């Protein structure tokens, strides 16, 4: 069986890396040796398109191979010999043909949780407008009894991620559905849980919310998300902006533009993510984007020199079409810095960053099976400035049998990567991977003078639900930077009792009090 995403401790001494010479002795010298059954995305690293089908096939094949299940046995377990023969399944893996029914059969045959593979595949395909259509979508049992069970499950005290996705699937894929007024309180609850969930619990909740957004309930979801993002002290807007922009509209372009000037840099950055997602999802006319040009230019000028806003504005602009970039830059009074990116975009030893990703992939797999695509996904997570590439690759990695190994090498790369670009890429990766941890020690991270690494250590504490020392917490939350935000994130996910004190302390800034009140109302970490 493919390994689930387990929760191991992150200690001060990172796992000792396999030496480069040892990796090279197996043929890994920075350009990955192809296995005979290797599935690869051979599109250019800096290209405007990826091979979505190859990524689908890779996730299915690596999950099956890691479970030690041959194709014939998988076909026998699936129990539909006419439609799911070994030859058919082989073609699905090789071509990446998208079929929700086939992917569900993989999950059942491999003993994986409901939608463990389907959710990241569906997120991937919705994100890129040229992705293949689902030729045979998964549909839950279309009965009133099944629908009733799905509704009852999310009305329970602690619905699981699978409960939420099943609920959404019934409303989107079957004739059954609640009235808009009745479903709204449940959408409010789901919206409030997404940003606090980790691992598969996060992926399936995000998928449930996105499915509802791309359904007749789209307006209900949009209203709830806009209200939640507007709430004072809002702490987790990024996933909500991603979900609402799964269905782009001109009105959303205008709203995201307004968010760029929001007083909270956290919300402003989420606005950038929404713009990036709509650019990738597509469906809007070029004219729909023109009103954003002066708004975007004004936001860039206002953010000049701001380390919390300027980098993501630069990265977002770099991913826009040339005519939009030219129009914005013509209005700028201050030139934007270049976004953080890899040293090169080639797939050979001359690209030291691709070589680093290849060495990590070789260490994780221990063999060459699945390694070429794993290298590509790790490279994107660590070095790509396009959020849509980083996020979808993160979803695939978390769902893959390599998730444990990915978490370990990302931690080590953040603390001891070969250069600042690598260390920061790894540090930022935790927010996208959303992998839960069983425990965490912030000491080695907080010992760093780099605020990005200090924030990453606090991020890990948040996903572990580990409370911070009271005095340390109070010292950190007053910082108006990434470290202060992540400290409050850790306290909120752990639901530390100090939140009550922070929410009412008159000597603390208003923003700190609002953030603490938001976490008290929202609740803590969710891992189921």
N, C-alpha and C positions, 0 to 999 in steps of 0.2 A: 504494500500500500504506500502511496506517496506520503511523504512526511507532512503532517500538519504544521502550521506555524506555531511552534512551541515558544515558551517564554523562558529564556535563560538569563542569568545574571550578567550584567556588564560590570566588570571589575576594573580596578585601576590599571592592571597589567593586561594589555590586549593580547589576544591569541597570537602566538609567534607565527609570523608569516613564513610560508615556504620560500626558500631563497630563489632568486631569479635563476641562478645556475641550475637548481633542481628542476625548475619549470622548463628551462630550455632543454634539459636532458631528455624530456619527454616530447620535445619538438615544439615547444611554445617559446618562440623567440620574439614575440610581439606581433607576428602575423599568425593567426590561428590555423592549425592544421585541420583540414576537413575530415570528419568521420564519414564513412561510406553512407551512413543513413542521416547525415547532417542536413538540417533544414536551416536555410540562411536567408536573411533579408539583404540582398546584394545591392539595394538602392544606395546612392551616394549619401554619406553621413550628413552632408549639408544640403541635401536635396529637398525639394518642396513636397515630395511624396515618399511614403514608406510602403513596403510590401505587407499589407494587412493580412493577406491570406497566409503568407509564410509565418507570421506571428501566431495566427490561430493554429496552424498545423504544428508549430513548435510546442505550444503549450499542451496540446493533446498528446503528442508523441512523448515528450519528456515525462509527463504525468504517468503515462502507461509504462514506459520503460523503467522509471523509478520504482513502480509497483511490481516490476518483474512479471508482467502479464503479456504474453505473446498475442499477436493479433487474432489468431484463431480462438484462443481462450477468451479474449475480450468479446469476440463475436458470439461465442457460446453463452457467456454470461449475460450479454445483452438480450438474448432470447428472441431475436427477430431475424432468423436466418435468411429470409428472402431479401430484406431491405438492408440488413447490417452484416453482410458477409465480411470475411477477412479482406477480400479484395476491395470491397467498397470502403472499408475503414482505412485501408492503406491509401486509397486515393484521397480520402478526406484529409488525412495527415499530410500527404504530399502536396496537394493543391490548396489546402486551407479552405475548402468549400465550407461556407458557413451554414450550419444547420443546428438550430437550437435543440431539436429532438435528438440528433446524434450526440451532441455535447452532453445532454442530460443522460443519455445511455452510458457515456464514458463515466460520468459521476457515479451513477448507480453501480456499474460494473467494478469500479475501482474503490468503492466504499467511501467516496468523498461526500462532504455535506452538499445539500441542495444548493445549486447555482454556484458552487465553488469555482467552476471553470466558466460557466455561462456569463456570470456577472462581468468579469474583466473583459471577456470577448465582446459583450454587448456595449460596454463603455468604450472600448477601442473603436468599434465600428460606428457608433454614433458620433464620435469625435471627428472622424475624417470622412468628408462628404463623398469620397470616391470608394469607400469600403464596400465589400460585397453585401448584397441584400441577404436576409435570412431566407433560405429556400424552403425551410420546413420548421417554422418556429415552434418552440415548446409551448404547449397550452395545458394549463391545469385541468383536472377533471371538471368538465362543464356541467356541474349539478348544483342544485340549490343547497344540498347538504354540504358539499365541499365549500361553497361560498360562505355559508353560515359559519362553518368551522374557522374559516380564514378571518372573518370579521370578529368572531368571539376571541380569537387568539390575540389580536392587537388591542382588544379592550381589557385584557387581563392586566395584572399589576406590573409584570415585567415581560413584555413580548420580546421574543428573540429576533435576530436579524432575519432568519428564515421566515418567521411569522410575518414580518413586514413585507418581505419580497413576495411571499405567497399572496398576501392581501392585495398588493399592487397588481400582480399578475391577473388575479381574478377580475379586477376592475378594468384592466386594459385589454385583456385577451379573451374574455368570455362575455356573454350577454348580460351578466349580472353586475350590479353596481349600486352603491348608495347614492341618495340625492346629494347635491352639492352642499347644502346646509348641514347635512348629517355627517358627511365625510370631513368637513373642515376641521373640527376639533382633533380628529385623528391625524390630519396632515400637520396641524400645529405641533402635536406631540412628536411626530416623526422628524420634523424640521428641528425641533429642540434636541433630538438625540444624535443626529448625524455627526456633528462636529465633536462629540464627546466619545465616539466609539473608536475602537482600534481593531486592526487586522480584518478578518472576514466580517466581523460585526459592523465595521465601518463600510466595507465594500458593498455588502448587500443592502444596507440602509440607503447608501447613496444611490444604488441601482433602483431601489424601490421608489425613491423620491424622483429620480430622473424619468422613470417609466410613467409615473403619474403626470409629470410635467409635459411629456410628449403624448398626451391622451386628451380626451374630452374634459378632463379635470385640470387642464393647463392653467386656466385663469385662477382657479382656487389656489393652486400651488404658488402661482406668481404673487397673488395678494398676500398670502401668508409669509412668503420669503421677504417681500418688500417691508412688511410690518416688522418682521424679526430683525432685519438688518438695520432698521431705523430705531430700534430699541436702545435707550441709553446704556452705555457701557458694553455694547455688543463686542464679544470676544472671538467668535468663531464664524466669520462671514464667508471665508474662502469657498468652502464646499457648497454653500447656498448659492453663491454667484455662479459657480460651475454648473449646478443643477438647473437653475433658472435659464441659463443661456444655452442649454441643450436645445431649446426652441427659440432661435433668434428672432427678434422683431426690431423695427426701427425705434420703437419706444424704449426697448432695452438698451440700445446704443446710447440714447440720450441719458438714460438713468445711470449707466456705467460712467458716462462722461461726467455727470454731476458728482459721482462718488470719488472721482480723482481728486477733487478739492475738499473732501471730507476732513473734518478736524482730526479724526482718528487715522493714523497712517495704516493701521491694520485694515480698515474698511477701504481706504484708498487703494491699497495693494490688491484687495479682492476685486475692485473695479477693473484693474488691469487684467486680472485673470479672466474676468468675464469677457472682456474685449478679445483676448487671445482665443478663448473658446469659441466665440461667435465667428471669428475669422476662419477657424478650422472647420466648424460644423457647416458653415455656408448657408445658402438659401436667400441671402439679401442682395439687393442691387448695389452697384457701385455708388449710385446717387444717394443711397441710404446712409453711407458713411461720410459724405461730404460735410454735414453739419458738425461732425466730431472734430474736424481739423483744427479750427481755432480754439476749441475747448481743450483739446489735447496739448496744443502748443502752449496755452496759458498755464496748464498744469505743469508742464516741463519747466517753464521759466520760474514758476513759483517754487518748484522743488530743487532748484539749482543748489548744489552742494549738500543736499539733504541725503544722508546715507540710507535712510529708511524708505525713501520714495524714488529718488532719482534712478537707482539701478533697475528697478522693475519697469519704470517708464521707458528706459532705454531698451531693455530687452523686449518689451511689448512692441515698441516702434520698429525694432529690427526685424520682427516677424511679420510686419504688415507689408502689403504690396508696395512696389517701388513708387507708384504715383502718390500714395498716401504719405509715405515717408518724405518724399520731396516737398509736398505741400506743407507738411508740418514744419520741416526744417527751414522752409522759407520764411516762416513767421517767428522763429526762435530768436531771442535776444542773446541767449547763452547756449553754446553748443553742448549737446548731450555727450557724456563719455560713452565709450564703447561698452557693450554688455560683457559680463564675464563669459568667457568661452574657451574652448580647447585651443591648444597651441597650433593644431592643424586638423584637417578634416579628411585625412587619408587613412587607409586601413593597412598600414605597414609599420615597420620598426622605426621609421623616421618620425612618426607621430608618437611622442613619448606618452601622451595621455591615452591613446588607443592601446599602446603597449601595456600600460598599467592596468587598464580594464581587462586585457587578455590574460595577464598574469593572475588577476583576481579570479577570473572565470576558471582558469586551469586549477587553481587551488580549491575552488568550491566544488567542482565536479570530480576531480581526481582522475577523470578520463576525458576523452575528447567528445563524448556523446553530449550533444546539446550545447557545446561550449561556444560555437561560433555566434549563435544568436544571443547567448547569455552575455558574451562580450559586448555585442551591440547594445543590448538593453542597459548594461552597467555603464557603458560609455555615455549613453543618453542621460541616465539618471545623474551622473557625476558632472557632465560637461555641457550638455545642451542647454541653450538659453531659452528654448521654446517650451513654455509650460505644458502645452498639450502633449509634446513628446515625452517630457519627464513624467507627467502624471500617468499616462497610459502605460508606459514602460514599468512604472512602479506597481501598477495594478497587476500586470502580468507576472512580475517577479514575486510578489506576495502570494499569488495563487500557484506558483510553480513549486516543484519539489525542492528547489534550491533556496527557499525563503530563509531558513535558518542560517545557511552559509552567507547569504547576502547580508543579513543583519550584522553578522560578525565582522565581515571584511569592510563594511561601510563604517562601523564604529572605529576600526583600526585606521582606516584611511582618513577619518576626520581628525584623529589625534596625531597620527604619524605619517600622513600622506607625503608624497615627494615634493609638493609645492603648495602654495597658498590656494591656487585654483582648485586643486584636488581636495584639499582639506575643507574648503568652504562648500564645494559641491557635495561632499559627503555629509557635512553638517546640515545643509539645507535638505538633504534627502529624507531625513527622519519625518519631516512634516508631510512628505508625499507618500512614504512607505506606510506610515501609520501602524507599524508593527508593535504589538503589545510586548512588554517586558515584565518578567516576574519580579525583578528587583533592580535597583540601580544605585550607584554611588556617584554623586555629583562632584566629589572632591577632585579627581584628575581633570575634569572639565573646567571647574571653577578656578583651578590653579593657573589656567592659561590667561594671558593678557589679551587674547583675541576675543572680542565680544561675541563673534559668530560662534566660536567653539563653546564659550560659556553658555550661550543660549541653547546650543544643541544638547549639552549635558542636562539642562533643566527640562528640555523637551523629552528626553529619555525618562527622566523622573516622572513627568506627566503621564507618559504611556505606561509606566510601571505602577502608577498610583502611589508613589512613594512621597510622603510628606517632607517638607523642608523644615530645618531648624527654625524655631520661631523668630529668633533675632536675625538670622540670615534672611528669612522671608521678608521681614519688615525693611531691612536694608535694601533689598533688591527691588521690591515692587515700586519704590518711588522713582526708579530710573525710568526715564522716558525714551527707552530704546528697546531693542530686541530682548535683552537680558531681563528687563523689567516685565515685559509682556510674558516671556516664558516662565518667569517665577510665579506670576499670577496663574498661568496655565497649569503649572504643577500643583499649586495650592488648590485650584478649582477641581482638577481631576481627582485629587485625593480627598476633596471636601474637608480640608483642614478646619478645625474649630476656630482658628485664627481669622477665618474669613469674616465671621461676625464682627470681630473687633475692627478689622480693616474697613468694613462697610460703614462704620459709624464714627471712626476716629476723626475728630475735628482738625487734628494737626496734619492729616494726610491730604494730598491733592484731590480735587473733586474726581478726576479721572480714575484714581485708584479706588475710591469709595464706590464709584459706579461699577467698575469692573468686578469688585468683590460682591456687590449686590447682584450683578448678573449671574455670577457663578452660584451664589446661594439659591437663586431662583431656578437655575438650569439643572443643577445636579452634577454628579461626578462621572468618573470613567465607566464606560460600558464595554464589556469584552465578550458578550454572548449575543 
